């Protein structure tokens, strides 16, 4: 059963990813969004914010 986080803010999905070790380690993998869709029910806004945060995270790693 998927965890329904749709009632929470747009930052909820991103917060869960960046604070869960298993999700964090897989955050840049090819099938990551499919994994999240298996675990959570989330809104488009939550997904968009996560995508933005992941892009910023990747840019920071590359610049690092």
PDB file with SEQRES, HELIX, SHEET and CRYST1 records, atoms N, CA, C and O in Angstrom:
SEQRES   1 A   64  UNK UNK UNK UNK UNK UNK UNK UNK UNK UNK UNK UNK UNK          
SEQRES   2 A   64  UNK UNK UNK UNK UNK UNK UNK UNK UNK UNK UNK UNK UNK          
SEQRES   3 A   64  UNK UNK UNK UNK UNK UNK UNK UNK UNK UNK UNK UNK UNK          
SEQRES   4 A   64  UNK UNK UNK UNK UNK UNK UNK UNK UNK UNK UNK UNK UNK          
SEQRES   5 A   64  UNK UNK UNK UNK UNK UNK UNK UNK UNK UNK UNK UNK              
HELIX    1 AA1 UNK A   12  UNK A   18  1                                   7    
HELIX    2 AA2 UNK A   21  UNK A   26  1                                   6    
HELIX    3 AA3 UNK A   32  UNK A   39  1                                   8    
HELIX    4 AA4 UNK A   44  UNK A   63  1                                  20    
SHEET    1 AA1 2 UNK A   3  UNK A   4  0                                        
SHEET    2 AA1 2 UNK A  40  UNK A  41  1                                        
CRYST1    1.000    1.000    1.000  90.00  90.00  90.00 P 1           1          
ATOM      1  N   UNK A   1       0.841  -1.186   0.000  1.00  0.00           N  
ATOM      2  CA  UNK A   1       0.000   0.000   0.000  1.00  0.00           C  
ATOM      3  C   UNK A   1       0.887   1.252   0.000  1.00  0.00           C  
ATOM      4  O   UNK A   1       1.844   1.359   0.768  1.00  0.00           O  
ATOM      5  N   UNK A   2       0.546   2.175  -0.867  1.00  0.00           N  
ATOM      6  CA  UNK A   2       1.329   3.400  -0.977  1.00  0.00           C  
ATOM      7  C   UNK A   2       0.948   4.407   0.097  1.00  0.00           C  
ATOM      8  O   UNK A   2      -0.202   4.483   0.529  1.00  0.00           O  
ATOM      9  N   UNK A   3       1.936   5.168   0.510  1.00  0.00           N  
ATOM     10  CA  UNK A   3       1.717   6.216   1.500  1.00  0.00           C  
ATOM     11  C   UNK A   3       1.182   7.447   0.781  1.00  0.00           C  
ATOM     12  O   UNK A   3       1.810   7.943  -0.154  1.00  0.00           O  
ATOM     13  N   UNK A   4       0.030   7.940   1.208  1.00  0.00           N  
ATOM     14  CA  UNK A   4      -0.600   9.107   0.592  1.00  0.00           C  
ATOM     15  C   UNK A   4      -0.078  10.377   1.254  1.00  0.00           C  
ATOM     16  O   UNK A   4      -0.354  10.638   2.425  1.00  0.00           O  
ATOM     17  N   UNK A   5       0.682  11.164   0.488  1.00  0.00           N  
ATOM     18  CA  UNK A   5       1.241  12.415   1.030  1.00  0.00           C  
ATOM     19  C   UNK A   5       0.638  13.631   0.341  1.00  0.00           C  
ATOM     20  O   UNK A   5       1.142  14.743   0.496  1.00  0.00           O  
ATOM     21  N   UNK A   6      -0.435  13.432  -0.417  1.00  0.00           N  
ATOM     22  CA  UNK A   6      -1.021  14.512  -1.206  1.00  0.00           C  
ATOM     23  C   UNK A   6      -1.568  15.654  -0.365  1.00  0.00           C  
ATOM     24  O   UNK A   6      -1.689  16.775  -0.860  1.00  0.00           O  
ATOM     25  N   UNK A   7      -1.896  15.399   0.875  1.00  0.00           N  
ATOM     26  CA  UNK A   7      -2.462  16.458   1.713  1.00  0.00           C  
ATOM     27  C   UNK A   7      -1.396  17.395   2.279  1.00  0.00           C  
ATOM     28  O   UNK A   7      -1.725  18.425   2.868  1.00  0.00           O  
ATOM     29  N   UNK A   8      -0.139  17.049   2.104  1.00  0.00           N  
ATOM     30  CA  UNK A   8       0.950  17.838   2.657  1.00  0.00           C  
ATOM     31  C   UNK A   8       1.461  18.863   1.638  1.00  0.00           C  
ATOM     32  O   UNK A   8       1.008  18.896   0.494  1.00  0.00           O  
ATOM     33  N   UNK A   9       2.394  19.684   2.066  1.00  0.00           N  
ATOM     34  CA  UNK A   9       2.904  20.765   1.222  1.00  0.00           C  
ATOM     35  C   UNK A   9       3.678  20.213   0.025  1.00  0.00           C  
ATOM     36  O   UNK A   9       4.005  19.028  -0.029  1.00  0.00           O  
ATOM     37  N   UNK A  10       3.962  21.090  -0.921  1.00  0.00           N  
ATOM     38  CA  UNK A  10       4.717  20.704  -2.109  1.00  0.00           C  
ATOM     39  C   UNK A  10       6.126  20.234  -1.763  1.00  0.00           C  
ATOM     40  O   UNK A  10       6.752  19.542  -2.566  1.00  0.00           O  
ATOM     41  N   UNK A  11       6.629  20.587  -0.610  1.00  0.00           N  
ATOM     42  CA  UNK A  11       7.991  20.196  -0.233  1.00  0.00           C  
ATOM     43  C   UNK A  11       8.060  18.812   0.429  1.00  0.00           C  
ATOM     44  O   UNK A  11       9.155  18.317   0.698  1.00  0.00           O  
ATOM     45  N   UNK A  12       6.916  18.188   0.691  1.00  0.00           N  
ATOM     46  CA  UNK A  12       6.891  16.922   1.437  1.00  0.00           C  
ATOM     47  C   UNK A  12       7.661  15.803   0.733  1.00  0.00           C  
ATOM     48  O   UNK A  12       8.461  15.122   1.374  1.00  0.00           O  
ATOM     49  N   UNK A  13       7.446  15.600  -0.540  1.00  0.00           N  
ATOM     50  CA  UNK A  13       8.113  14.508  -1.249  1.00  0.00           C  
ATOM     51  C   UNK A  13       9.623  14.717  -1.246  1.00  0.00           C  
ATOM     52  O   UNK A  13      10.379  13.778  -0.998  1.00  0.00           O  
ATOM     53  N   UNK A  14      10.053  15.908  -1.512  1.00  0.00           N  
ATOM     54  CA  UNK A  14      11.481  16.221  -1.496  1.00  0.00           C  
ATOM     55  C   UNK A  14      12.063  15.989  -0.108  1.00  0.00           C  
ATOM     56  O   UNK A  14      13.147  15.421   0.023  1.00  0.00           O  
ATOM     57  N   UNK A  15      11.363  16.418   0.912  1.00  0.00           N  
ATOM     58  CA  UNK A  15      11.830  16.231   2.280  1.00  0.00           C  
ATOM     59  C   UNK A  15      11.982  14.738   2.590  1.00  0.00           C  
ATOM     60  O   UNK A  15      12.967  14.332   3.206  1.00  0.00           O  
ATOM     61  N   UNK A  16      11.025  13.930   2.171  1.00  0.00           N  
ATOM     62  CA  UNK A  16      11.107  12.492   2.409  1.00  0.00           C  
ATOM     63  C   UNK A  16      12.311  11.882   1.694  1.00  0.00           C  
ATOM     64  O   UNK A  16      13.023  11.061   2.272  1.00  0.00           O  
ATOM     65  N   UNK A  17      12.539  12.271   0.459  1.00  0.00           N  
ATOM     66  CA  UNK A  17      13.662  11.724  -0.314  1.00  0.00           C  
ATOM     67  C   UNK A  17      14.996  12.099   0.321  1.00  0.00           C  
ATOM     68  O   UNK A  17      15.871  11.247   0.477  1.00  0.00           O  
ATOM     69  N   UNK A  18      15.153  13.356   0.683  1.00  0.00           N  
ATOM     70  CA  UNK A  18      16.432  13.816   1.196  1.00  0.00           C  
ATOM     71  C   UNK A  18      16.674  13.418   2.656  1.00  0.00           C  
ATOM     72  O   UNK A  18      17.771  13.619   3.177  1.00  0.00           O  
ATOM     73  N   UNK A  19      15.663  12.858   3.313  1.00  0.00           N  
ATOM     74  CA  UNK A  19      15.815  12.435   4.706  1.00  0.00           C  
ATOM     75  C   UNK A  19      15.675  10.937   4.909  1.00  0.00           C  
ATOM     76  O   UNK A  19      15.637  10.472   6.048  1.00  0.00           O  
ATOM     77  N   UNK A  20      15.599  10.179   3.835  1.00  0.00           N  
ATOM     78  CA  UNK A  20      15.510   8.716   3.913  1.00  0.00           C  
ATOM     79  C   UNK A  20      16.754   8.149   3.221  1.00  0.00           C  
ATOM     80  O   UNK A  20      16.978   8.412   2.040  1.00  0.00           O  
ATOM     81  N   UNK A  21      17.547   7.389   3.934  1.00  0.00           N  
ATOM     82  CA  UNK A  21      18.834   6.918   3.405  1.00  0.00           C  
ATOM     83  C   UNK A  21      18.684   6.128   2.112  1.00  0.00           C  
ATOM     84  O   UNK A  21      19.430   6.362   1.161  1.00  0.00           O  
ATOM     85  N   UNK A  22      17.744   5.208   2.059  1.00  0.00           N  
ATOM     86  CA  UNK A  22      17.559   4.387   0.866  1.00  0.00           C  
ATOM     87  C   UNK A  22      17.161   5.241  -0.332  1.00  0.00           C  
ATOM     88  O   UNK A  22      17.715   5.080  -1.419  1.00  0.00           O  
ATOM     89  N   UNK A  23      16.209   6.145  -0.143  1.00  0.00           N  
ATOM     90  CA  UNK A  23      15.779   7.017  -1.235  1.00  0.00           C  
ATOM     91  C   UNK A  23      16.883   7.981  -1.638  1.00  0.00           C  
ATOM     92  O   UNK A  23      17.092   8.233  -2.825  1.00  0.00           O  
ATOM     93  N   UNK A  24      17.581   8.512  -0.663  1.00  0.00           N  
ATOM     94  CA  UNK A  24      18.652   9.465  -0.941  1.00  0.00           C  
ATOM     95  C   UNK A  24      19.741   8.836  -1.802  1.00  0.00           C  
ATOM     96  O   UNK A  24      20.226   9.461  -2.745  1.00  0.00           O  
ATOM     97  N   UNK A  25      20.122   7.616  -1.486  1.00  0.00           N  
ATOM     98  CA  UNK A  25      21.171   6.935  -2.250  1.00  0.00           C  
ATOM     99  C   UNK A  25      20.750   6.659  -3.686  1.00  0.00           C  
ATOM    100  O   UNK A  25      21.600   6.569  -4.572  1.00  0.00           O  
ATOM    101  N   UNK A  26      19.462   6.525  -3.925  1.00  0.00           N  
ATOM    102  CA  UNK A  26      18.955   6.197  -5.258  1.00  0.00           C  
ATOM    103  C   UNK A  26      18.432   7.410  -6.021  1.00  0.00           C  
ATOM    104  O   UNK A  26      17.908   7.251  -7.123  1.00  0.00           O  
ATOM    105  N   UNK A  27      18.555   8.599  -5.476  1.00  0.00           N  
ATOM    106  CA  UNK A  27      17.886   9.790  -5.991  1.00  0.00           C  
ATOM    107  C   UNK A  27      18.240  10.145  -7.432  1.00  0.00           C  
ATOM    108  O   UNK A  27      17.444  10.798  -8.107  1.00  0.00           O  
ATOM    109  N   UNK A  28      19.396   9.739  -7.918  1.00  0.00           N  
ATOM    110  CA  UNK A  28      19.782  10.061  -9.293  1.00  0.00           C  
ATOM    111  C   UNK A  28      19.745   8.838 -10.209  1.00  0.00           C  
ATOM    112  O   UNK A  28      20.278   8.875 -11.318  1.00  0.00           O  
ATOM    113  N   UNK A  29      19.118   7.760  -9.748  1.00  0.00           N  
ATOM    114  CA  UNK A  29      19.043   6.554 -10.579  1.00  0.00           C  
ATOM    115  C   UNK A  29      17.976   6.728 -11.667  1.00  0.00           C  
ATOM    116  O   UNK A  29      17.064   7.547 -11.551  1.00  0.00           O  
ATOM    117  N   UNK A  30      18.123   5.940 -12.708  1.00  0.00           N  
ATOM    118  CA  UNK A  30      17.270   6.048 -13.890  1.00  0.00           C  
ATOM    119  C   UNK A  30      15.788   5.815 -13.581  1.00  0.00           C  
ATOM    120  O   UNK A  30      14.933   6.523 -14.112  1.00  0.00           O  
ATOM    121  N   UNK A  31      15.479   4.849 -12.742  1.00  0.00           N  
ATOM    122  CA  UNK A  31      14.084   4.485 -12.458  1.00  0.00           C  
ATOM    123  C   UNK A  31      13.573   5.073 -11.141  1.00  0.00           C  
ATOM    124  O   UNK A  31      12.643   4.536 -10.540  1.00  0.00           O  
ATOM    125  N   UNK A  32      14.171   6.156 -10.701  1.00  0.00           N  
ATOM    126  CA  UNK A  32      13.828   6.703  -9.385  1.00  0.00           C  
ATOM    127  C   UNK A  32      12.370   7.127  -9.274  1.00  0.00           C  
ATOM    128  O   UNK A  32      11.719   6.835  -8.270  1.00  0.00           O  
ATOM    129  N   UNK A  33      11.848   7.809 -10.288  1.00  0.00           N  
ATOM    130  CA  UNK A  33      10.450   8.260 -10.200  1.00  0.00           C  
ATOM    131  C   UNK A  33       9.499   7.068 -10.155  1.00  0.00           C  
ATOM    132  O   UNK A  33       8.477   7.129  -9.471  1.00  0.00           O  
ATOM    133  N   UNK A  34       9.807   6.000 -10.858  1.00  0.00           N  
ATOM    134  CA  UNK A  34       8.978   4.788 -10.801  1.00  0.00           C  
ATOM    135  C   UNK A  34       8.988   4.205  -9.395  1.00  0.00           C  
ATOM    136  O   UNK A  34       7.960   3.755  -8.889  1.00  0.00           O  
ATOM    137  N   UNK A  35      10.155   4.219  -8.775  1.00  0.00           N  
ATOM    138  CA  UNK A  35      10.261   3.745  -7.391  1.00  0.00           C  
ATOM    139  C   UNK A  35       9.374   4.585  -6.481  1.00  0.00           C  
ATOM    140  O   UNK A  35       8.638   4.043  -5.656  1.00  0.00           O  
ATOM    141  N   UNK A  36       9.441   5.902  -6.628  1.00  0.00           N  
ATOM    142  CA  UNK A  36       8.621   6.778  -5.789  1.00  0.00           C  
ATOM    143  C   UNK A  36       7.129   6.547  -6.018  1.00  0.00           C  
ATOM    144  O   UNK A  36       6.338   6.578  -5.076  1.00  0.00           O  
ATOM    145  N   UNK A  37       6.753   6.317  -7.272  1.00  0.00           N  
ATOM    146  CA  UNK A  37       5.344   6.069  -7.582  1.00  0.00           C  
ATOM    147  C   UNK A  37       4.855   4.763  -6.972  1.00  0.00           C  
ATOM    148  O   UNK A  37       3.659   4.609  -6.724  1.00  0.00           O  
ATOM    149  N   UNK A  38       5.757   3.822  -6.728  1.00  0.00           N  
ATOM    150  CA  UNK A  38       5.402   2.574  -6.060  1.00  0.00           C  
ATOM    151  C   UNK A  38       5.233   2.754  -4.555  1.00  0.00           C  
ATOM    152  O   UNK A  38       4.530   1.984  -3.901  1.00  0.00           O  
ATOM    153  N   UNK A  39       5.885   3.778  -4.015  1.00  0.00           N  
ATOM    154  CA  UNK A  39       5.895   3.993  -2.560  1.00  0.00           C  
ATOM    155  C   UNK A  39       4.870   5.035  -2.113  1.00  0.00           C  
ATOM    156  O   UNK A  39       4.234   4.875  -1.071  1.00  0.00           O  
ATOM    157  N   UNK A  40       4.708   6.103  -2.899  1.00  0.00           N  
ATOM    158  CA  UNK A  40       3.903   7.251  -2.474  1.00  0.00           C  
ATOM    159  C   UNK A  40       2.820   7.611  -3.486  1.00  0.00           C  
ATOM    160  O   UNK A  40       2.949   7.354  -4.683  1.00  0.00           O  
ATOM    161  N   UNK A  41       1.756   8.210  -2.973  1.00  0.00           N  
ATOM    162  CA  UNK A  41       0.786   8.945  -3.786  1.00  0.00           C  
ATOM    163  C   UNK A  41       1.115  10.416  -3.565  1.00  0.00           C  
ATOM    164  O   UNK A  41       1.066  10.899  -2.434  1.00  0.00           O  
ATOM    165  N   UNK A  42       1.447  11.129  -4.632  1.00  0.00           N  
ATOM    166  CA  UNK A  42       1.859  12.521  -4.485  1.00  0.00           C  
ATOM    167  C   UNK A  42       1.252  13.374  -5.591  1.00  0.00           C  
ATOM    168  O   UNK A  42       0.772  12.861  -6.602  1.00  0.00           O  
ATOM    169  N   UNK A  43       1.285  14.683  -5.379  1.00  0.00           N  
ATOM    170  CA  UNK A  43       0.706  15.629  -6.335  1.00  0.00           C  
ATOM    171  C   UNK A  43       1.738  16.017  -7.395  1.00  0.00           C  
ATOM    172  O   UNK A  43       2.934  15.767  -7.239  1.00  0.00           O  
ATOM    173  N   UNK A  44       1.259  16.624  -8.461  1.00  0.00           N  
ATOM    174  CA  UNK A  44       2.161  17.139  -9.486  1.00  0.00           C  
ATOM    175  C   UNK A  44       3.083  18.211  -8.907  1.00  0.00           C  
ATOM    176  O   UNK A  44       4.261  18.286  -9.258  1.00  0.00           O  
ATOM    177  N   UNK A  45       2.535  19.033  -8.022  1.00  0.00           N  
ATOM    178  CA  UNK A  45       3.351  20.072  -7.387  1.00  0.00           C  
ATOM    179  C   UNK A  45       4.480  19.483  -6.559  1.00  0.00           C  
ATOM    180  O   UNK A  45       5.599  19.996  -6.581  1.00  0.00           O  
ATOM    181  N   UNK A  46       4.200  18.420  -5.836  1.00  0.00           N  
ATOM    182  CA  UNK A  46       5.232  17.756  -5.048  1.00  0.00           C  
ATOM    183  C   UNK A  46       6.304  17.163  -5.961  1.00  0.00           C  
ATOM    184  O   UNK A  46       7.497  17.245  -5.670  1.00  0.00           O  
ATOM    185  N   UNK A  47       5.865  16.569  -7.061  1.00  0.00           N  
ATOM    186  CA  UNK A  47       6.805  15.977  -8.019  1.00  0.00           C  
ATOM    187  C   UNK A  47       7.678  17.063  -8.656  1.00  0.00           C  
ATOM    188  O   UNK A  47       8.891  16.895  -8.783  1.00  0.00           O  
ATOM    189  N   UNK A  48       7.060  18.165  -9.051  1.00  0.00           N  
ATOM    190  CA  UNK A  48       7.811  19.260  -9.678  1.00  0.00           C  
ATOM    191  C   UNK A  48       8.852  19.839  -8.729  1.00  0.00           C  
ATOM    192  O   UNK A  48       9.977  20.131  -9.136  1.00  0.00           O  
ATOM    193  N   UNK A  49       8.476  20.005  -7.464  1.00  0.00           N  
ATOM    194  CA  UNK A  49       9.438  20.547  -6.496  1.00  0.00           C  
ATOM    195  C   UNK A  49      10.588  19.568  -6.287  1.00  0.00           C  
ATOM    196  O   UNK A  49      11.741  19.984  -6.169  1.00  0.00           O  
ATOM    197  N   UNK A  50      10.289  18.282  -6.240  1.00  0.00           N  
ATOM    198  CA  UNK A  50      11.352  17.293  -6.098  1.00  0.00           C  
ATOM    199  C   UNK A  50      12.291  17.334  -7.293  1.00  0.00           C  
ATOM    200  O   UNK A  50      13.509  17.300  -7.120  1.00  0.00           O  
ATOM    201  N   UNK A  51      11.751  17.405  -8.489  1.00  0.00           N  
ATOM    202  CA  UNK A  51      12.589  17.454  -9.694  1.00  0.00           C  
ATOM    203  C   UNK A  51      13.516  18.671  -9.660  1.00  0.00           C  
ATOM    204  O   UNK A  51      14.690  18.573 -10.017  1.00  0.00           O  
ATOM    205  N   UNK A  52      12.991  19.800  -9.234  1.00  0.00           N  
ATOM    206  CA  UNK A  52      13.808  21.013  -9.098  1.00  0.00           C  
ATOM    207  C   UNK A  52      14.912  20.799  -8.065  1.00  0.00           C  
ATOM    208  O   UNK A  52      16.068  21.149  -8.301  1.00  0.00           O  
ATOM    209  N   UNK A  53      14.552  20.229  -6.928  1.00  0.00           N  
ATOM    210  CA  UNK A  53      15.535  19.998  -5.867  1.00  0.00           C  
ATOM    211  C   UNK A  53      16.603  18.996  -6.301  1.00  0.00           C  
ATOM    212  O   UNK A  53      17.777  19.163  -5.971  1.00  0.00           O  
ATOM    213  N   UNK A  54      16.208  17.964  -7.035  1.00  0.00           N  
ATOM    214  CA  UNK A  54      17.178  16.978  -7.523  1.00  0.00           C  
ATOM    215  C   UNK A  54      18.137  17.600  -8.531  1.00  0.00           C  
ATOM    216  O   UNK A  54      19.329  17.293  -8.528  1.00  0.00           O  
ATOM    217  N   UNK A  55      17.625  18.468  -9.386  1.00  0.00           N  
ATOM    218  CA  UNK A  55      18.478  19.147 -10.363  1.00  0.00           C  
ATOM    219  C   UNK A  55      19.490  20.044  -9.647  1.00  0.00           C  
ATOM    220  O   UNK A  55      20.667  20.064 -10.005  1.00  0.00           O  
ATOM    221  N   UNK A  56      19.035  20.776  -8.646  1.00  0.00           N  
ATOM    222  CA  UNK A  56      19.936  21.634  -7.878  1.00  0.00           C  
ATOM    223  C   UNK A  56      20.989  20.798  -7.153  1.00  0.00           C  
ATOM    224  O   UNK A  56      22.159  21.174  -7.096  1.00  0.00           O  
ATOM    225  N   UNK A  57      20.567  19.668  -6.605  1.00  0.00           N  
ATOM    226  CA  UNK A  57      21.466  18.759  -5.905  1.00  0.00           C  
ATOM    227  C   UNK A  57      22.532  18.232  -6.858  1.00  0.00           C  
ATOM    228  O   UNK A  57      23.710  18.189  -6.503  1.00  0.00           O  
ATOM    229  N   UNK A  58      22.142  17.836  -8.043  1.00  0.00           N  
ATOM    230  CA  UNK A  58      23.084  17.319  -9.029  1.00  0.00           C  
ATOM    231  C   UNK A  58      24.075  18.397  -9.455  1.00  0.00           C  
ATOM    232  O   UNK A  58      25.269  18.130  -9.593  1.00  0.00           O  
ATOM    233  N   UNK A  59      23.581  19.607  -9.659  1.00  0.00           N  
ATOM    234  CA  UNK A  59      24.471  20.728 -10.013  1.00  0.00           C  
ATOM    235  C   UNK A  59      25.492  21.000  -8.923  1.00  0.00           C  
ATOM    236  O   UNK A  59      26.655  21.282  -9.214  1.00  0.00           O  
ATOM    237  N   UNK A  60      25.064  20.917  -7.668  1.00  0.00           N  
ATOM    238  CA  UNK A  60      25.984  21.133  -6.532  1.00  0.00           C  
ATOM    239  C   UNK A  60      27.043  20.032  -6.480  1.00  0.00           C  
ATOM    240  O   UNK A  60      28.209  20.300  -6.190  1.00  0.00           O  
ATOM    241  N   UNK A  61      26.630  18.783  -6.764  1.00  0.00           N  
ATOM    242  CA  UNK A  61      27.589  17.675  -6.756  1.00  0.00           C  
ATOM    243  C   UNK A  61      28.621  17.852  -7.858  1.00  0.00           C  
ATOM    244  O   UNK A  61      29.812  17.624  -7.649  1.00  0.00           O  
ATOM    245  N   UNK A  62      28.157  18.258  -9.023  1.00  0.00           N  
ATOM    246  CA  UNK A  62      29.065  18.425 -10.163  1.00  0.00           C  
ATOM    247  C   UNK A  62      30.027  19.599  -9.949  1.00  0.00           C  
ATOM    248  O   UNK A  62      31.177  19.560 -10.387  1.00  0.00           O  
ATOM    249  N   UNK A  63      29.542  20.636  -9.273  1.00  0.00           N  
ATOM    250  CA  UNK A  63      30.375  21.806  -9.011  1.00  0.00           C  
ATOM    251  C   UNK A  63      31.344  21.557  -7.869  1.00  0.00           C  
ATOM    252  O   UNK A  63      32.409  22.169  -7.785  1.00  0.00           O  
ATOM    253  N   UNK A  64      30.947  20.642  -6.988  1.00  0.00           N  
ATOM    254  CA  UNK A  64      31.602  20.349  -5.750  1.00  0.00           C  
ATOM    255  C   UNK A  64      33.005  20.103  -5.676  1.00  0.00           C  
ATOM    256  O   UNK A  64      33.531  19.854  -4.591  1.00  0.00           O  
TER     257      UNK A  64                                                      
END                                                                             
